[in-house]
Amino acid sequence: MFSERVYNFAAGPSVMPEQVLHSAGSEIMNYAGSGMSVMEMSHRSACFAEIFEDAKSRLKALLKVPDSHEILLLQGGATLQFAAIPMNLLGQGGTADYAVTGNFSRLAAEEAKKYGNVHIACDSTPFGHNRIPDTVNETEGASYFYYCANNTIYGTEWQTVPDVKATLVCDMSSDILSKPVDVSRYGLIYAGAQKNMAPAGLTVLIVDRSLAGKALPITPKVMDYKVQIDKDSMLNTPPCWCIYMLGKVLRWVEDMGGLSAMEERKKLRAGLLYDYLDESRMFIPHAQKGSRSDMNVTFRTGDPALDEEFLKGAASQGLLNLRGHRLTGGMRASIYNAMPIEGVQALVAYMKDFEVEHRV
Protein backbone atom coordinates (compact mmCIF):
# COMPACT_ATOMS: atom_id res chain seq x y z
CA MET A 1 0.00 0.00 0.00
CA PHE A 2 1.10 3.56 -0.67
CA SER A 3 0.55 6.54 1.61
CA GLU A 4 1.01 9.08 -1.18
CA ARG A 5 0.51 9.44 -4.94
CA VAL A 6 2.33 7.01 -7.22
CA TYR A 7 3.43 7.45 -10.81
CA ASN A 8 0.68 5.77 -12.81
CA PHE A 9 1.83 4.71 -16.29
CA ALA A 10 -1.46 2.97 -17.19
CA ALA A 11 -2.63 3.08 -20.79
CA GLY A 12 -6.18 3.93 -19.79
CA PRO A 13 -7.97 4.69 -17.59
CA SER A 14 -4.91 6.79 -16.96
CA VAL A 15 -3.36 9.42 -14.75
CA MET A 16 -5.27 12.68 -14.37
CA PRO A 17 -3.95 16.11 -13.42
CA GLU A 18 -3.72 16.49 -9.65
CA GLN A 19 -5.13 20.02 -9.91
CA VAL A 20 -8.24 18.58 -11.55
CA LEU A 21 -8.66 15.87 -8.92
CA HIS A 22 -8.33 18.37 -6.07
CA SER A 23 -10.85 20.70 -7.69
CA ALA A 24 -13.38 17.91 -8.26
CA GLY A 25 -12.85 16.66 -4.72
CA SER A 26 -13.63 20.06 -3.28
CA GLU A 27 -16.97 20.11 -5.12
CA ILE A 28 -17.95 16.48 -4.65
CA MET A 29 -20.70 17.19 -2.12
CA ASN A 30 -21.88 20.62 -3.26
CA TYR A 31 -21.22 21.90 -6.77
CA ALA A 32 -21.36 25.71 -7.14
CA GLY A 33 -23.84 26.14 -4.33
CA SER A 34 -26.34 23.70 -5.85
CA GLY A 35 -26.40 21.62 -2.67
CA MET A 36 -25.70 18.45 -4.62
CA SER A 37 -22.95 16.61 -6.44
CA VAL A 38 -22.72 16.69 -10.23
CA MET A 39 -23.17 12.90 -9.98
CA GLU A 40 -26.68 13.52 -8.61
CA MET A 41 -27.66 16.27 -11.01
CA SER A 42 -30.24 16.01 -13.78
CA HIS A 43 -28.74 16.30 -17.23
CA ARG A 44 -31.72 18.50 -18.12
CA SER A 45 -31.07 20.97 -15.32
CA ALA A 46 -29.87 24.52 -15.94
CA CYS A 47 -26.84 23.87 -13.73
CA PHE A 48 -25.66 20.91 -15.81
CA ALA A 49 -26.46 22.75 -19.04
CA GLU A 50 -23.84 25.31 -18.03
CA ILE A 51 -21.30 22.53 -17.37
CA PHE A 52 -22.09 20.91 -20.72
CA GLU A 53 -21.83 24.10 -22.76
CA ASP A 54 -18.66 25.14 -20.99
CA ALA A 55 -16.94 21.86 -21.86
CA LYS A 56 -18.02 22.06 -25.49
CA SER A 57 -16.94 25.67 -25.88
CA ARG A 58 -13.54 25.06 -24.29
CA LEU A 59 -12.92 22.04 -26.50
CA LYS A 60 -13.94 23.98 -29.58
CA ALA A 61 -11.57 26.80 -28.68
CA LEU A 62 -8.59 24.59 -27.82
CA LEU A 63 -8.86 22.47 -30.98
CA LYS A 64 -10.04 25.40 -33.10
CA VAL A 65 -13.00 23.34 -34.31
CA PRO A 66 -14.53 25.06 -37.36
CA ASP A 67 -18.21 25.99 -37.40
CA SER A 68 -18.76 23.30 -40.06
CA HIS A 69 -18.16 20.61 -37.43
CA GLU A 70 -20.26 19.51 -34.47
CA ILE A 71 -18.91 18.30 -31.12
CA LEU A 72 -20.75 15.31 -29.64
CA LEU A 73 -20.24 14.04 -26.08
CA LEU A 74 -21.44 10.44 -26.09
CA GLN A 75 -21.10 7.01 -24.51
CA GLY A 76 -20.01 3.63 -25.87
CA GLY A 77 -16.28 4.12 -26.25
CA ALA A 78 -14.24 3.58 -29.39
CA THR A 79 -15.76 0.13 -29.80
CA LEU A 80 -19.22 1.57 -30.47
CA GLN A 81 -17.72 3.87 -33.10
CA PHE A 82 -16.18 0.88 -34.90
CA ALA A 83 -19.77 0.13 -35.98
CA ALA A 84 -21.25 3.63 -35.96
CA ILE A 85 -18.71 5.01 -38.44
CA PRO A 86 -19.52 2.62 -41.30
CA MET A 87 -23.22 2.77 -40.49
CA ASN A 88 -23.16 6.55 -40.92
CA LEU A 89 -20.49 7.11 -43.55
CA LEU A 90 -20.13 4.03 -45.72
CA GLY A 91 -23.39 4.23 -47.66
CA GLN A 92 -25.13 1.46 -49.57
CA GLY A 93 -22.54 -0.42 -51.63
CA GLY A 94 -19.72 1.91 -50.67
CA THR A 95 -16.10 1.02 -49.93
CA ALA A 96 -13.97 2.34 -47.08
CA ASP A 97 -10.18 2.31 -46.84
CA TYR A 98 -8.64 1.23 -43.54
CA ALA A 99 -5.06 1.56 -42.37
CA VAL A 100 -4.31 -1.38 -40.07
CA THR A 101 -1.42 -0.27 -37.86
CA GLY A 102 -2.36 -1.93 -34.60
CA ASN A 103 -4.97 -3.95 -32.77
CA PHE A 104 -7.69 -1.31 -32.54
CA SER A 105 -7.58 -0.35 -36.20
CA ARG A 106 -7.73 -4.06 -37.01
CA LEU A 107 -10.82 -4.45 -34.86
CA ALA A 108 -12.38 -1.38 -36.46
CA ALA A 109 -11.83 -2.80 -39.94
CA GLU A 110 -13.29 -6.17 -38.98
CA GLU A 111 -16.40 -4.51 -37.54
CA ALA A 112 -16.85 -2.31 -40.61
CA LYS A 113 -16.93 -5.38 -42.86
CA LYS A 114 -20.35 -6.22 -41.42
CA TYR A 115 -21.83 -3.11 -43.06
CA GLY A 116 -20.12 -2.83 -46.41
CA ASN A 117 -16.91 -3.17 -48.36
CA VAL A 118 -13.61 -2.65 -46.59
CA HIS A 119 -10.27 -2.29 -48.35
CA ILE A 120 -7.07 -2.55 -46.32
CA ALA A 121 -5.04 0.37 -47.64
CA CYS A 122 -1.95 -0.52 -45.61
CA ASP A 123 -1.07 -3.08 -42.96
CA SER A 124 1.89 -3.17 -40.57
CA THR A 125 1.02 -6.67 -39.27
CA PRO A 126 3.94 -8.35 -41.12
CA PHE A 127 6.32 -6.09 -39.17
CA GLY A 128 4.76 -6.75 -35.78
CA HIS A 129 3.26 -3.25 -35.88
CA ASN A 130 6.62 -1.67 -35.14
CA ARG A 131 6.22 1.07 -37.76
CA ILE A 132 3.73 3.19 -39.67
CA PRO A 133 3.71 2.16 -43.36
CA ASP A 134 5.32 4.60 -45.79
CA THR A 135 2.58 4.35 -48.41
CA VAL A 136 -1.13 3.65 -48.63
CA ASN A 137 -3.04 2.00 -51.44
CA GLU A 138 -6.18 4.10 -51.88
CA THR A 139 -9.46 3.01 -53.40
CA GLU A 140 -10.82 5.34 -56.06
CA GLY A 141 -14.02 6.89 -54.78
CA ALA A 142 -13.68 5.51 -51.24
CA SER A 143 -16.33 6.74 -48.81
CA TYR A 144 -13.67 7.48 -46.21
CA PHE A 145 -10.13 6.67 -45.08
CA TYR A 146 -9.85 5.40 -41.52
CA TYR A 147 -6.75 5.39 -39.36
CA CYS A 148 -5.77 5.33 -35.69
CA ALA A 149 -3.39 8.21 -34.98
CA ASN A 150 -1.63 6.53 -32.05
CA ASN A 151 -1.39 2.80 -31.49
CA THR A 152 -1.52 2.36 -27.74
CA ILE A 153 -0.59 -1.30 -27.59
CA TYR A 154 2.44 -1.22 -29.90
CA GLY A 155 3.68 2.29 -29.24
CA THR A 156 3.59 3.74 -32.75
CA GLU A 157 2.15 7.03 -33.95
CA TRP A 158 1.47 8.66 -37.30
CA GLN A 159 3.88 11.59 -37.57
CA THR A 160 1.94 13.19 -40.41
CA VAL A 161 -1.68 13.25 -41.53
CA PRO A 162 -2.29 10.71 -44.34
CA ASP A 163 -2.38 12.46 -47.71
CA VAL A 164 -5.43 10.81 -49.25
CA LYS A 165 -8.38 11.90 -51.39
CA ALA A 166 -11.13 10.34 -49.29
CA THR A 167 -12.76 11.86 -46.22
CA LEU A 168 -10.44 11.41 -43.26
CA VAL A 169 -11.75 9.54 -40.22
CA CYS A 170 -9.42 9.27 -37.25
CA ASP A 171 -9.35 7.55 -33.89
CA MET A 172 -7.38 10.03 -31.74
CA SER A 173 -8.11 8.36 -28.41
CA SER A 174 -4.48 8.23 -27.27
CA ASP A 175 -3.02 11.51 -28.49
CA ILE A 176 -5.85 14.05 -28.65
CA LEU A 177 -5.03 17.29 -26.77
CA SER A 178 -1.31 16.46 -26.90
CA LYS A 179 -0.63 18.77 -29.86
CA PRO A 180 -2.43 21.18 -32.21
CA VAL A 181 -4.62 19.54 -34.89
CA ASP A 182 -6.08 20.98 -38.08
CA VAL A 183 -9.62 19.72 -37.51
CA SER A 184 -10.77 21.13 -40.86
CA ARG A 185 -8.86 18.35 -42.63
CA TYR A 186 -11.06 15.67 -41.06
CA GLY A 187 -14.57 14.49 -41.68
CA LEU A 188 -14.67 12.84 -38.28
CA ILE A 189 -12.41 12.64 -35.23
CA TYR A 190 -13.30 10.57 -32.22
CA ALA A 191 -11.60 9.75 -28.94
CA GLY A 192 -12.26 7.65 -25.90
CA ALA A 193 -11.70 10.19 -23.13
CA GLN A 194 -9.96 7.95 -20.59
CA LYS A 195 -6.41 8.78 -21.66
CA ASN A 196 -5.98 12.54 -22.06
CA MET A 197 -9.41 14.02 -21.42
CA ALA A 198 -11.56 12.60 -18.63
CA PRO A 199 -12.46 9.43 -16.72
CA ALA A 200 -13.63 6.38 -18.63
CA GLY A 201 -17.19 6.53 -19.94
CA LEU A 202 -17.11 9.50 -22.31
CA THR A 203 -16.48 9.42 -26.06
CA VAL A 204 -15.84 12.71 -27.83
CA LEU A 205 -16.78 13.03 -31.51
CA ILE A 206 -16.04 15.93 -33.83
CA VAL A 207 -17.97 15.42 -37.04
CA ASP A 208 -18.52 17.46 -40.19
CA ARG A 209 -22.27 18.13 -40.27
CA SER A 210 -22.37 17.53 -44.02
CA LEU A 211 -21.64 13.85 -43.35
CA ALA A 212 -24.66 13.37 -41.12
CA GLY A 213 -28.07 12.26 -42.34
CA LYS A 214 -26.82 9.40 -44.54
CA ALA A 215 -26.98 6.53 -42.06
CA LEU A 216 -27.87 3.03 -43.19
CA PRO A 217 -31.49 2.09 -42.43
CA ILE A 218 -30.33 -0.46 -39.83
CA THR A 219 -28.55 2.21 -37.77
CA PRO A 220 -29.90 2.48 -34.21
CA LYS A 221 -30.89 6.05 -33.47
CA VAL A 222 -28.44 6.23 -30.57
CA MET A 223 -25.67 5.66 -33.17
CA ASP A 224 -27.09 7.99 -35.83
CA TYR A 225 -24.95 11.12 -36.02
CA LYS A 226 -27.77 13.32 -37.33
CA VAL A 227 -30.04 12.30 -34.48
CA GLN A 228 -27.30 13.00 -31.95
CA ILE A 229 -26.50 16.36 -33.56
CA ASP A 230 -30.17 17.32 -33.57
CA LYS A 231 -30.45 16.32 -29.89
CA ASP A 232 -27.14 18.01 -28.95
CA SER A 233 -25.84 14.72 -27.45
CA MET A 234 -28.93 14.51 -25.23
CA LEU A 235 -30.91 11.75 -26.93
CA ASN A 236 -30.41 9.80 -23.74
CA THR A 237 -28.64 10.57 -20.46
CA PRO A 238 -25.05 11.50 -21.28
CA PRO A 239 -22.06 10.63 -19.05
CA CYS A 240 -22.57 13.71 -16.88
CA TRP A 241 -19.70 13.27 -14.42
CA CYS A 242 -17.23 12.62 -17.23
CA ILE A 243 -18.35 15.74 -19.10
CA TYR A 244 -17.89 17.76 -15.90
CA MET A 245 -14.37 16.32 -15.54
CA LEU A 246 -13.64 17.01 -19.21
CA GLY A 247 -14.35 20.69 -18.60
CA LYS A 248 -11.90 20.72 -15.70
CA VAL A 249 -9.19 18.99 -17.75
CA LEU A 250 -9.69 21.51 -20.56
CA ARG A 251 -9.30 24.38 -18.11
CA TRP A 252 -6.09 22.74 -16.86
CA VAL A 253 -4.78 22.50 -20.43
CA GLU A 254 -5.57 26.18 -20.90
CA ASP A 255 -3.76 27.06 -17.66
CA MET A 256 -0.73 25.07 -18.79
CA GLY A 257 -0.47 27.09 -22.00
CA GLY A 258 -2.71 25.24 -24.45
CA LEU A 259 -1.93 22.58 -27.02
CA SER A 260 1.42 24.01 -28.09
CA ALA A 261 2.59 23.77 -24.49
CA MET A 262 1.22 20.22 -24.26
CA GLU A 263 3.26 19.34 -27.36
CA GLU A 264 6.45 20.74 -25.82
CA ARG A 265 5.84 18.82 -22.61
CA LYS A 266 5.18 15.54 -24.38
CA LYS A 267 8.31 15.84 -26.49
CA LEU A 268 10.37 16.45 -23.36
CA ARG A 269 8.89 13.42 -21.57
CA ALA A 270 9.22 11.10 -24.55
CA GLY A 271 12.69 12.38 -25.40
CA LEU A 272 14.02 11.52 -21.95
CA LEU A 273 12.76 7.97 -22.20
CA TYR A 274 13.71 7.27 -25.82
CA ASP A 275 17.18 8.80 -25.38
CA TYR A 276 17.86 6.33 -22.61
CA LEU A 277 16.37 3.39 -24.51
CA ASP A 278 18.57 4.15 -27.52
CA GLU A 279 21.73 4.03 -25.41
CA SER A 280 20.72 1.09 -23.23
CA ARG A 281 22.34 -2.30 -23.71
CA MET A 282 19.52 -4.08 -21.89
CA PHE A 283 16.21 -2.51 -22.91
CA ILE A 284 14.94 -2.88 -26.47
CA PRO A 285 12.40 -0.35 -27.83
CA HIS A 286 9.69 -1.88 -29.99
CA ALA A 287 8.78 0.97 -32.31
CA GLN A 288 11.12 2.07 -35.05
CA LYS A 289 12.45 5.62 -35.12
CA GLY A 290 10.20 7.80 -37.22
CA SER A 291 7.11 5.90 -36.03
CA ARG A 292 7.46 6.20 -32.28
CA SER A 293 4.61 7.29 -30.06
CA ASP A 294 5.11 10.17 -27.65
CA MET A 295 2.22 8.82 -25.58
CA ASN A 296 2.95 5.08 -25.22
CA VAL A 297 6.58 3.91 -25.06
CA THR A 298 6.95 0.14 -25.48
CA PHE A 299 10.09 -1.82 -24.65
CA ARG A 300 11.41 -5.08 -23.22
CA THR A 301 14.63 -6.78 -22.10
CA GLY A 302 14.28 -9.79 -24.37
CA ASP A 303 14.05 -12.11 -21.35
CA PRO A 304 10.49 -12.60 -20.00
CA ALA A 305 11.82 -13.55 -16.56
CA LEU A 306 13.89 -10.37 -16.42
CA ASP A 307 10.87 -8.34 -17.57
CA GLU A 308 8.91 -9.74 -14.62
CA GLU A 309 11.67 -8.85 -12.20
CA PHE A 310 11.78 -5.34 -13.63
CA LEU A 311 8.03 -4.88 -13.25
CA LYS A 312 8.02 -6.16 -9.68
CA GLY A 313 10.85 -3.82 -8.70
CA ALA A 314 9.21 -0.87 -10.42
CA ALA A 315 5.95 -1.42 -8.56
CA SER A 316 7.78 -1.50 -5.24
CA GLN A 317 9.06 2.00 -6.03
CA GLY A 318 5.65 3.40 -6.91
CA LEU A 319 6.12 3.10 -10.69
CA LEU A 320 2.86 1.34 -11.48
CA ASN A 321 1.07 -0.18 -14.48
CA LEU A 322 4.16 -0.62 -16.67
CA ARG A 323 3.21 -4.10 -17.85
CA GLY A 324 2.77 -4.32 -21.62
CA HIS A 325 -0.50 -5.36 -23.22
CA ARG A 326 -1.32 -9.06 -23.15
CA LEU A 327 -0.82 -9.24 -26.93
CA THR A 328 2.76 -8.02 -26.71
CA GLY A 329 4.21 -8.63 -23.27
CA GLY A 330 7.20 -6.60 -22.17
CA MET A 331 6.72 -3.11 -20.77
CA ARG A 332 4.76 -0.03 -21.75
CA ALA A 333 5.07 3.43 -20.22
CA SER A 334 2.04 5.55 -21.04
CA ILE A 335 3.07 9.17 -20.57
CA TYR A 336 -0.04 11.18 -21.31
CA ASN A 337 -0.50 14.91 -20.71
CA ALA A 338 -1.01 14.55 -16.96
CA MET A 339 2.18 12.56 -16.36
CA PRO A 340 4.64 14.93 -14.66
CA ILE A 341 8.19 15.03 -15.98
CA GLU A 342 9.27 13.81 -12.55
CA GLY A 343 7.51 10.51 -13.24
CA VAL A 344 9.57 9.89 -16.37
CA GLN A 345 12.75 10.95 -14.57
CA ALA A 346 12.00 8.46 -11.80
CA LEU A 347 11.36 5.71 -14.34
CA VAL A 348 14.60 6.37 -16.22
CA ALA A 349 16.56 6.45 -12.96
CA TYR A 350 15.10 3.07 -11.98
CA MET A 351 15.86 1.63 -15.43
CA LYS A 352 19.47 2.78 -15.18
CA ASP A 353 19.87 1.23 -11.74
CA PHE A 354 18.24 -1.99 -12.90
CA GLU A 355 20.55 -2.22 -15.89
CA VAL A 356 23.67 -1.66 -13.79
CA GLU A 357 22.52 -4.25 -11.26
CA HIS A 358 21.79 -6.88 -13.92
CA ARG A 359 24.54 -6.13 -16.40
CA VAL A 360 26.28 -9.32 -17.50
C-alpha positions in Angstrom: 0.0 0.0 0.0 1.1 3.6 -0.7 0.5 6.5 1.6 1.0 9.1 -1.2 0.5 9.4 -4.9 2.3 7.0 -7.2 3.4 7.5 -10.8 0.7 5.8 -12.8 1.8 4.7 -16.3 -1.5 3.0 -17.2 -2.6 3.1 -20.8 -6.2 3.9 -19.8 -8.0 4.7 -17.6 -4.9 6.8 -17.0 -3.4 9.4 -14.7 -5.3 12.7 -14.4 -4.0 16.1 -13.4 -3.7 16.5 -9.6 -5.1 20.0 -9.9 -8.2 18.6 -11.6 -8.7 15.9 -8.9 -8.3 18.4 -6.1 -10.8 20.7 -7.7 -13.4 17.9 -8.3 -12.9 16.7 -4.7 -13.6 20.1 -3.3 -17.0 20.1 -5.1 -17.9 16.5 -4.6 -20.7 17.2 -2.1 -21.9 20.6 -3.3 -21.2 21.9 -6.8 -21.4 25.7 -7.1 -23.8 26.1 -4.3 -26.3 23.7 -5.8 -26.4 21.6 -2.7 -25.7 18.5 -4.6 -22.9 16.6 -6.4 -22.7 16.7 -10.2 -23.2 12.9 -10.0 -26.7 13.5 -8.6 -27.7 16.3 -11.0 -30.2 16.0 -13.8 -28.7 16.3 -17.2 -31.7 18.5 -18.1 -31.1 21.0 -15.3 -29.9 24.5 -15.9 -26.8 23.9 -13.7 -25.7 20.9 -15.8 -26.5 22.7 -19.0 -23.8 25.3 -18.0 -21.3 22.5 -17.4 -22.1 20.9 -20.7 -21.8 24.1 -22.8 -18.7 25.1 -21.0 -16.9 21.9 -21.9 -18.0 22.1 -25.5 -16.9 25.7 -25.9 -13.5 25.1 -24.3 -12.9 22.0 -26.5 -13.9 24.0 -29.6 -11.6 26.8 -28.7 -8.6 24.6 -27.8 -8.9 22.5 -31.0 -10.0 25.4 -33.1 -13.0 23.3 -34.3 -14.5 25.1 -37.4 -18.2 26.0 -37.4 -18.8 23.3 -40.1 -18.2 20.6 -37.4 -20.3 19.5 -34.5 -18.9 18.3 -31.1 -20.8 15.3 -29.6 -20.2 14.0 -26.1 -21.4 10.4 -26.1 -21.1 7.0 -24.5 -20.0 3.6 -25.9 -16.3 4.1 -26.2 -14.2 3.6 -29.4 -15.8 0.1 -29.8 -19.2 1.6 -30.5 -17.7 3.9 -33.1 -16.2 0.9 -34.9 -19.8 0.1 -36.0 -21.3 3.6 -36.0 -18.7 5.0 -38.4 -19.5 2.6 -41.3 -23.2 2.8 -40.5 -23.2 6.6 -40.9 -20.5 7.1 -43.6 -20.1 4.0 -45.7 -23.4 4.2 -47.7 -25.1 1.5 -49.6 -22.5 -0.4 -51.6 -19.7 1.9 -50.7 -16.1 1.0 -49.9 -14.0 2.3 -47.1 -10.2 2.3 -46.8 -8.6 1.2 -43.5 -5.1 1.6 -42.4 -4.3 -1.4 -40.1 -1.4 -0.3 -37.9 -2.4 -1.9 -34.6 -5.0 -4.0 -32.8 -7.7 -1.3 -32.5 -7.6 -0.3 -36.2 -7.7 -4.1 -37.0 -10.8 -4.5 -34.9 -12.4 -1.4 -36.5 -11.8 -2.8 -39.9 -13.3 -6.2 -39.0 -16.4 -4.5 -37.5 -16.9 -2.3 -40.6 -16.9 -5.4 -42.9 -20.4 -6.2 -41.4 -21.8 -3.1 -43.1 -20.1 -2.8 -46.4 -16.9 -3.2 -48.4 -13.6 -2.7 -46.6 -10.3 -2.3 -48.3 -7.1 -2.5 -46.3 -5.0 0.4 -47.6 -1.9 -0.5 -45.6 -1.1 -3.1 -43.0 1.9 -3.2 -40.6 1.0 -6.7 -39.3 3.9 -8.3 -41.1 6.3 -6.1 -39.2 4.8 -6.8 -35.8 3.3 -3.3 -35.9 6.6 -1.7 -35.1 6.2 1.1 -37.8 3.7 3.2 -39.7 3.7 2.2 -43.4 5.3 4.6 -45.8 2.6 4.4 -48.4 -1.1 3.7 -48.6 -3.0 2.0 -51.4 -6.2 4.1 -51.9 -9.5 3.0 -53.4 -10.8 5.3 -56.1 -14.0 6.9 -54.8 -13.7 5.5 -51.2 -16.3 6.7 -48.8 -13.7 7.5 -46.2 -10.1 6.7 -45.1 -9.8 5.4 -41.5 -6.7 5.4 -39.4 -5.8 5.3 -35.7 -3.4 8.2 -35.0 -1.6 6.5 -32.1 -1.4 2.8 -31.5 -1.5 2.4 -27.7 -0.6 -1.3 -27.6 2.4 -1.2 -29.9 3.7 2.3 -29.2 3.6 3.7 -32.8 2.1 7.0 -34.0 1.5 8.7 -37.3 3.9 11.6 -37.6 1.9 13.2 -40.4 -1.7 13.2 -41.5 -2.3 10.7 -44.3 -2.4 12.5 -47.7 -5.4 10.8 -49.2 -8.4 11.9 -51.4 -11.1 10.3 -49.3 -12.8 11.9 -46.2 -10.4 11.4 -43.3 -11.7 9.5 -40.2 -9.4 9.3 -37.3 -9.3 7.6 -33.9 -7.4 10.0 -31.7 -8.1 8.4 -28.4 -4.5 8.2 -27.3 -3.0 11.5 -28.5 -5.8 14.0 -28.6 -5.0 17.3 -26.8 -1.3 16.5 -26.9 -0.6 18.8 -29.9 -2.4 21.2 -32.2 -4.6 19.5 -34.9 -6.1 21.0 -38.1 -9.6 19.7 -37.5 -10.8 21.1 -40.9 -8.9 18.3 -42.6 -11.1 15.7 -41.1 -14.6 14.5 -41.7 -14.7 12.8 -38.3 -12.4 12.6 -35.2 -13.3 10.6 -32.2 -11.6 9.7 -28.9 -12.3 7.7 -25.9 -11.7 10.2 -23.1 -10.0 8.0 -20.6 -6.4 8.8 -21.7 -6.0 12.5 -22.1 -9.4 14.0 -21.4 -11.6 12.6 -18.6 -12.5 9.4 -16.7 -13.6 6.4 -18.6 -17.2 6.5 -19.9 -17.1 9.5 -22.3 -16.5 9.4 -26.1 -15.8 12.7 -27.8 -16.8 13.0 -31.5 -16.0 15.9 -33.8 -18.0 15.4 -37.0 -18.5 17.5 -40.2 -22.3 18.1 -40.3 -22.4 17.5 -44.0 -21.6 13.8 -43.4 -24.7 13.4 -41.1 -28.1 12.3 -42.3 -26.8 9.4 -44.5 -27.0 6.5 -42.1 -27.9 3.0 -43.2 -31.5 2.1 -42.4 -30.3 -0.5 -39.8 -28.5 2.2 -37.8 -29.9 2.5 -34.2 -30.9 6.1 -33.5 -28.4 6.2 -30.6 -25.7 5.7 -33.2 -27.1 8.0 -35.8 -24.9 11.1 -36.0 -27.8 13.3 -37.3 -30.0 12.3 -34.5 -27.3 13.0 -31.9 -26.5 16.4 -33.6 -30.2 17.3 -33.6 -30.4 16.3 -29.9 -27.1 18.0 -28.9 -25.8 14.7 -27.5 -28.9 14.5 -25.2 -30.9 11.8 -26.9 -30.4 9.8 -23.7 -28.6 10.6 -20.5 -25.0 11.5 -21.3 -22.1 10.6 -19.0 -22.6 13.7 -16.9 -19.7 13.3 -14.4 -17.2 12.6 -17.2 -18.4 15.7 -19.1 -17.9 17.8 -15.9 -14.4 16.3 -15.5 -13.6 17.0 -19.2 -14.4 20.7 -18.6 -11.9 20.7 -15.7 -9.2 19.0 -17.8 -9.7 21.5 -20.6 -9.3 24.4 -18.1 -6.1 22.7 -16.9 -4.8 22.5 -20.4 -5.6 26.2 -20.9 -3.8 27.1 -17.7 -0.7 25.1 -18.8 -0.5 27.1 -22.0 -2.7 25.2 -24.4 -1.9 22.6 -27.0 1.4 24.0 -28.1 2.6 23.8 -24.5 1.2 20.2 -24.3 3.3 19.3 -27.4 6.5 20.7 -25.8 5.8 18.8 -22.6 5.2 15.5 -24.4 8.3 15.8 -26.5 10.4 16.4 -23.4 8.9 13.4 -21.6 9.2 11.1 -24.5 12.7 12.4 -25.4 14.0 11.5 -22.0 12.8 8.0 -22.2 13.7 7.3 -25.8 17.2 8.8 -25.4 17.9 6.3 -22.6 16.4 3.4 -24.5 18.6 4.2 -27.5 21.7 4.0 -25.4 20.7 1.1 -23.2 22.3 -2.3 -23.7 19.5 -4.1 -21.9 16.2 -2.5 -22.9 14.9 -2.9 -26.5 12.4 -0.3 -27.8 9.7 -1.9 -30.0 8.8 1.0 -32.3 11.1 2.1 -35.0 12.5 5.6 -35.1 10.2 7.8 -37.2 7.1 5.9 -36.0 7.5 6.2 -32.3 4.6 7.3 -30.1 5.1 10.2 -27.7 2.2 8.8 -25.6 3.0 5.1 -25.2 6.6 3.9 -25.1 6.9 0.1 -25.5 10.1 -1.8 -24.6 11.4 -5.1 -23.2 14.6 -6.8 -22.1 14.3 -9.8 -24.4 14.0 -12.1 -21.4 10.5 -12.6 -20.0 11.8 -13.5 -16.6 13.9 -10.4 -16.4 10.9 -8.3 -17.6 8.9 -9.7 -14.6 11.7 -8.8 -12.2 11.8 -5.3 -13.6 8.0 -4.9 -13.3 8.0 -6.2 -9.7 10.9 -3.8 -8.7 9.2 -0.9 -10.4 5.9 -1.4 -8.6 7.8 -1.5 -5.2 9.1 2.0 -6.0 5.7 3.4 -6.9 6.1 3.1 -10.7 2.9 1.3 -11.5 1.1 -0.2 -14.5 4.2 -0.6 -16.7 3.2 -4.1 -17.8 2.8 -4.3 -21.6 -0.5 -5.4 -23.2 -1.3 -9.1 -23.2 -0.8 -9.2 -26.9 2.8 -8.0 -26.7 4.2 -8.6 -23.3 7.2 -6.6 -22.2 6.7 -3.1 -20.8 4.8 0.0 -21.7 5.1 3.4 -20.2 2.0 5.6 -21.0 3.1 9.2 -20.6 0.0 11.2 -21.3 -0.5 14.9 -20.7 -1.0 14.6 -17.0 2.2 12.6 -16.4 4.6 14.9 -14.7 8.2 15.0 -16.0 9.3 13.8 -12.5 7.5 10.5 -13.2 9.6 9.9 -16.4 12.7 11.0 -14.6 12.0 8.5 -11.8 11.4 5.7 -14.3 14.6 6.4 -16.2 16.6 6.5 -13.0 15.1 3.1 -12.0 15.9 1.6 -15.4 19.5 2.8 -15.2 19.9 1.2 -11.7 18.2 -2.0 -12.9 20.5 -2.2 -15.9 23.7 -1.7 -13.8 22.5 -4.3 -11.3 21.8 -6.9 -13.9 24.5 -6.1 -16.4 26.3 -9.3 -17.5 
